[in-house]
Amino acid sequence: RLPDDVTFDRPGNPLDRHPTWKHVDCPRCGKPATRETDTFDTFVDSSWYFARFCSPRADVPTLREAVDYWLPVDQYIGGVEHAILHLLYSRYFTRAMRGTGHLGLDEPFAGLFTQGMVTHETYKGADGRWLFPEEVKLLDGKAVHAETGEPVTVGPIESMSKSKKNVVDPTAIIDQYGADTARWFILSDSPPERDVQWSESGAEGAWRFTQRFWRLVTGEPDSLCAAGTPQPALDEAAMALHRTAHRALAAVTDDLENLRFNRAVAHVYELANAISAFAPGADTAAAGWARREAIEFMVLMVAPMMPHLAEECWHALGHDTLAVDTAWPVADPALLVEDSVTIAVQVNGKRRDELTIARDADNATVERAALALEKVEKAIDGKAVRKVIVVPGKIVNIVV
């Protein structure tokens, strides 16, 4: 039985310092013996912490009203190694704690997302020792030691680890590019469930976008209406940007909710391109309002991923509040409906062209437009058309 009179006034295992419990007589031979003091596995703490977090200051392990309210955890995010140990033990503990009455559920986590790892090449020196990436440089296309010039063996790309030294110091990245650039590159490189290969060129590309983003927000202040200006009547050009901004917002919102960060980044790029290419119409008021709306949407959309840059941009746009305290914008459902649809056009089952037409066009209109396509006329080559099959919104097949 473990003693109750231990002290925690110093770091380390209190059993190692106990005056009587550690040193005892052997129960078999009666000679002096030492008890094992490593009695508490570290997984004991990590297997039920989520339940303790529900009432961290309680005098008992859990308060039922608290754990029954907060649990299960909505979303668990962790590395693949957690599935083998931590998650398994947490499920065991949850079942046991249900049996002891400490909580009232069978499973601790409602959702699990397994993230990928950040990877990098590995390097070994001539003496067989692992080298840090900053100790290696390229000379005439070959990897050599940065100081001695000795040849370096480039190994496989593996998860960053201290033992193999294939790590990039976050401080060095932040000093050179800023923390937002590091975040943006990691989120944009690949789906979060896959590994990310850290590369200097990828980080530089992310950094260039942050510069472009800043210029896009601050470069033409006179082209924006004042913050808080009510929406005016929009001409065709302004309405097109208005619609593009809301569609980007809807896509990014859905992507973030479903942890598709790389797709969210791609949609931000698309909106940035649309803002850059925006050609205002004659109505400057409409153009200024539409451009401000699109830029503000873009700033708020990147705020969870590049918070420092977003706050600077939000301030530059004339707001005296923080972007993080601003309600997430809501896309107008009416603007998400596509007015046109692109459908494939086949002749005798072989794709010849595609047709973009109003979504609500009737079959007769679709048929006439398909037959008028230059590539379709060439494929028909004067033959009699026996039948035209229109599958609304999907395909037109012309039989000759």
WOPE-V681083 format. One record per backbone hydrogen bond with DSSP energy under -1.0 kcal/mol. CO is the residue of the C=O (numbers start at 1). NH is the residue of the N-H. If there is no record, write none. Layout:
BEGIN
[[CO/NH] [CO/NH]]
END
This chain:
BEGIN
[[13/16] [22/35] [24/33] [26/30] [31/26] [33/24] [37/39] [41/44] [42/46] [45/48] [48/51] [48/52] [49/53] [52/55] [55/58] [63/67] [64/68] [66/70] [67/71] [73/110] [76/113] [78/115] [79/82] [81/85] [82/87] [85/89] [86/90] [87/91] [88/92] [89/93] [90/94] [91/95] [92/96] [93/97] [94/98] [95/99] [96/100] [97/102] [97/103] [108/73] [111/76] [113/78] [117/196] [118/160] [119/198] [120/158] [122/155] [123/131] [124/153] [125/128] [129/125] [132/135] [133/136] [135/146] [137/144] [139/142] [142/139] [143/152] [144/137] [145/149] [150/145] [153/124] [158/120] [165/167] [169/173] [170/174] [171/175] [172/176] [173/177] [178/182] [179/183] [180/184] [181/185] [182/186] [183/187] [184/188] [185/189] [191/194] [192/116] [196/119] [199/203] [200/204] [201/205] [202/206] [203/207] [204/208] [205/209] [206/210] [207/211] [208/212] [209/213] [210/214] [211/215] [212/216] [213/217] [214/218] [215/219] [220/223] [221/224] [226/229] [235/239] [236/240] [237/241] [238/242] [239/243] [240/244] [241/245] [242/246] [243/247] [244/248] [245/249] [246/250] [247/251] [248/252] [249/253] [250/254] [251/255] [252/256] [253/257] [254/258] [255/260] [256/259] [260/264] [261/265] [262/266] [263/267] [264/268] [265/269] [266/270] [267/271] [268/272] [269/273] [270/274] [271/275] [272/276] [273/277] [282/284] [283/287] [284/288] [285/289] [286/290] [287/291] [288/225] [288/292] [289/293] [290/294] [291/295] [292/296] [293/297] [294/298] [295/299] [296/300] [297/301] [298/302] [302/305] [302/306] [306/310] [307/311] [308/312] [309/313] [310/314] [311/315] [312/316] [313/317] [314/319] [315/318] [323/326] [332/335] [333/336] [339/359] [341/357] [343/355] [344/396] [345/352] [345/353] [346/398] [347/350] [350/347] [353/345] [355/343] [357/341] [358/361] [362/366] [363/367] [364/368] [365/369] [366/370] [367/371] [368/372] [370/373] [373/377] [374/378] [375/379] [376/380] [377/381] [380/383] [387/399] [389/397] [391/394] [391/395] [394/344] [395/391] [396/346] [397/389] [398/348] [399/386] [399/387]]
END
